[in-house]
Amino acid sequence: MTTPDTAASAAPAASSASAPGNLNFVLICVFIDMLGIGLIVPVLPMLVGEFTGTRENQAHWFGIMSAVFGLMQFIFMPMLGAISDRIGRRPVLLYSMAGMCINFLTTAWAPNLACLFIGRVVGGMSSASMSVASAYASDISTPENRAKSFGKVGAAFGLGFICGPMLGGLLGSVDLHLPFYVAGALSAANFVYGYFVVPESLPAARRSPFSLAKINPLSALFKLAGRRDIRGLIITFALVTCAQMMLQTTWVLYTHFRFNWTPGQNGAAMFCVGLMAAVVQAGLLGILIKRFGEVRLSMMGMCSGGIVYLLYGLATQGWMMYVLIICNVLSFAIGPALQAIVSKSTPPNEQGELMGSLQSISSLGVIFMPLLGTAILGEVSHLPANDWRIGSTFYLCAVMQTMAILVAQRYFSRHHMQAAKP
């Protein structure tokens, strides 16, 4: 991270590394990694089902695999970020691409659950491309265009995850192993491009020593827990995030159990979700905030999300899920609105640490919510497809969202942050 004291020394390095291909490499790296991850989302739960005898076991083992992947991410993301500060961005990015390639190919060739686990472990240990790519973009950008560079990285992230599930669903409809081969080939191609074309962005003079304190994934959470002034907002953000993680983890299996959806149908639904998220967060967010304000918009989004979670669980026809996705447009503004409110309660010199701490909450959600959600889904998986209890995971999401609404309303009332009328 560049500090004010090193800004002068950073400028020459940034200008020397700012060849047009450098940022393009970062964008391609992020896009391909997210495309590869998105490719497998509609098909991995189905692939797990090939090695399990019952729906309950399928949900159980898929939940464990998702949690293992999240745990590896939680442990290794700060570690790889600290290593990139010490040895440079390029080696870590190349390691990430090679590891993701091994992950995809191991999964494609897996003859049993044990090999699937190996792939998930390697993938979680390697999936640091987003954080390190952002650091690379910061290295090669001037202070004036840094925000623009970060915006491009975010756009590449979103575009990859919009296109990935759709393509993965189409390929998975042909063969469940095909998306993993395609994802592995993309990662391998990106590795070759990065190895032969892309220079290092962090000069030796700007590298920092490695320390154990930097790799502790819990330190940010401990600091966040001490922020009593925004505790209500933190709890709200955690509840909203956990509900989203449970939805994402159980969606494919739920729609398969209830509507007998194929990977192609799930890919189309996820494309719809990604497209709606992109439209709201990249196009409509500024208009919505100007129209309603952040407090009111966050409350409206949480109310919309809570109702739709309930209706997801009660839906009796597959087409209803598409209608609910489109009607739930305001929920895609919850995260940015809450982050903006939290940000305004924090000094400027603590913004980076704050956002990293909020990301740690999301990382913990990736670990625990798959275990809880798939355990609940496994318990009801034997029920008939038209039994309302199959939607139990979404009912729990609705409960968490309702709790978030109550906590947020109490916080806003205590701090006199009322939703002003437009």
C-alpha angles and dihedrals in degrees: 000000000000114000127198089257092058098039093100094051091044095057097070091046092049093050093048092051097041098098112148092249094058100070089037088058091052091049092047090047094053094041094051094045092050091043089052093048091045091050092064099042096087094041109037095077089050091049090052087054090062089066099042129072102214139031090245092057090044092056092042097053095040089054091051092049092050091049092048090052090049092047092052090049092049092052101039104037095074090039094054090044090054091045090052089054088055105040102018138266100269098065092048093048090049090048090051093051093047091047093050090049090053089046094054095044093045089053092047092051096039112133093186145010093272092063091047088056091051090053092050092050093050091046093051091048091051104041098100097112096110098054096039092043089054089052090050090051090050091051095055098040130084118232089255096058100029094099089050090052092050089050090055091049090051091048091052089050092052095043092052092051092046094053098036102069093044092051091041091052092051093047092043090055087062097043130343091225096051098081090056092053091049092047091048092050091050092050091048091050091050091050092053091048092049094045097052103030113027124080128209115273101199115069118215091248091062098047120111130216120263117250135177091233090066094057098050104114092194098055093082091050092050091053091047091051088059093060098098091166092068100026092121091054091048092052090047092051091047093051093047091047094048091051090051092048092051091050093050093047098048101034099093096045093043094052090044093051096042105033100017089238118183125222088261093056092047091048090054092049092049090049087055091051093049092047092051091048091051093048092051100039098038101033116017104030096088092048093048093049091048090048101044108011125238097276096050093041092052091050092047091049093050092048090050092047094049092053093046093049088057092047092048088061094046097045113121100186130050095231089062090068091062092050091050092049091055094043091051093067095128093058090071088067095056097088098047092043094051092045090052091051092048091046092056089056093057131074116253094247091058099049097100093049091047095053090046089053092051088051088054088059089055090049092054089049089056088056103045106027095063090054094049097039097047091044090057092043091049091055093056098034093099093060122102115273093248094052110116091218092073086077092062094119091056091047088057089049088054090051092052091048091050090051089051090053092052094047092047093048091051092049094048091048094049092049094042091241097146122174101257118216114251 
